[in-house]
Amino acid sequence: MTTPGGLSPAEKVERVARELALRVGRYDAERDHRAAFAYTYYRLTTSLTTALRTGTPPFAEPDWVADLSVSLASAYFSAMDATDTWLAAFPRSGGEVAPGDLPDAVPPPWRDVYAASSVRHSYVLEEVLFSMMAHMSYDLPLALRSLDARAGNHRHIGDFHRMNDLLATCVDEVQDDLAARYCRGLRSLDRLFTRDDELFTNYGIRMARGLAWFNSDRLREPTSADAATASISRSTAAFITRIRFPGDWKLRAVSRLLRLLIPPRRQWPAPGTPID
């Protein structure tokens, strides 16, 4: 089916994937730590493109699925573009930054992610987890609210669940390819993050997206909108703190020790390496 704008749902999402691929290539060339999540996002988006093109799973309203993908990606692109504008104005040659160093044009969760990834001993898996948290806990509820203002979402909950299933079942393959591209020791980092990497699993994807749907409902309700906005703005920082500074002192000591012992093991693909 082709939309009034001339693009089919699959073609709309394919355009998102192409933009993500361009960013992956640029981040790789610049040795920018945002590359790992951009690659993860690209791979998940190409899986959705294939699903829309083949009709597997059979979405009831593919146009809505594509519109949600486009709206969600637009939030991510805007945050990255605002970060790029800041970097162009204040060039960095390494070193840590604080969330408050970034401008208000960058949403709070993405400021938290960029700052956390700027530390000297940051891991690829962390950077992907932090970015996924910002994207699913903050960008997704706002994208859902935006779509609801136009057409209403609740009749689309079946398609939203099908999207959850599709993305969740892709995670293991994507994680393997991510490890091969950026960090061959990715699997060994599980001992450092214990269960905190659950977000990057079949179960974690479903839970995070389900919570996003719930928070989108809270954002639409006038009596809870302010509290919901504050909550989704804080959640990424809280997640980062939980990973970097566990509440129990013994866990903090173990985490600190493992960070000293386990090297980042970051690698970069050779120029010209295919993104697929």
Secondary structure, 3 states (H helix, E strand, C coil): CCCCCCCCHHHHHHHHHHHHHHHHHHHHHHCCCCHHHHHHHHHHHHHHHHHHHHCCCCCCCHHHHHHHHHHHHHHHHHHHHHHHHHHHHCCCCCCCCCHHHCCCCCCHHHHHHHHHHCCCCCCHHHHHHHHHHHHHHHHHHHHHHHHHHHCCCHHHHHHHHHHHHHHHHHHHHHHHHHHHHHCCCCHHHHHHHCCHHHHHCHHHHHHHHHHHHHHHHHHHCCCCHHHHHHHHHHHHHHHHHHHHCCCCHHHHHHHHHHHHHCCCCCCCCCCCCCCC
